[in-house]
Amino acid sequence: MAILIDDPRWPAHGRLWAHLVTDTDLAELHAFAAANGIPRRGFDRDHYDVPEEAHARLVAAGARHVDGHELVRRLISSGLRVTARQRREEKGTDR
């Protein structure tokens, strides 16, 4: 069981964002996020988007810092990864 976080390098809304994921169980991820002040609206199907200013606090709370490649690899291995195709299908825009 691990909560993982990558580097805050994704720009949006005038700030940088990191991804927070689990390699086992989404309930565990939601509980960790809630316990650390990350709002549910930050959840995007298989990860939370978290602002750069929360990164160090989440690592101190127990999230394991990994690079983006490791984060995606672990998410895929867990079976929790939602692919781009699945995202399009959910929105009804798959072509």
C-alpha positions, -999 to +999 in steps of 0.1 A: +000+000+000+013+034-010+002+069-016+024+084-043+029+120-055+049+133-084+066+166-090+044+197-093+050+204-130+016+206-146+005+243-152-031+253-148-050+282-133-018+302-127+000+276-106+018+242-109+001+209-099+012+174-089-007+141-091-016+121-059-024+084-065-026+051-047-012+018-059-039-002-042-072+012-033-092+044-041-109+044-007-074+047+008-066+076-015-098+094-007-092+090+030-056+103+028-067+133+007-095+141+031-073+138+061-048+162+046-072+189+034-074+180-003-110+186-015-128+158-033-133+182-063-096+177-069-102+140-078-101+132-115-111+095-121-078+079-109-058+107-092-061+140-073-046+171-087-028+189-059-013+224-059+025+229-056+021+245-022+006+213-008+034+190-020+058+191+009+029+188+034+016+157+017+051+141+016+055+149+053+021+132+059+033+100+043+029+104+005+059+089-012+076+112-038+083+095-071+089+108-106+061+109-131+072+077-149+072+057-117+038+072-107+022+062-140+038+027-139+025+020-104-009+033-113-011+010-144+002-019-123-026-013-098-053-017-124-067+017-113-054+037-143-081+054-164-068+057-199-074+086-223-096+064-243-117+055-213-120+092-204-133+100-239-157+071-238-171+084-205-177+117-221-192+101-252-166+116-275-147+085-286-142+084-324 
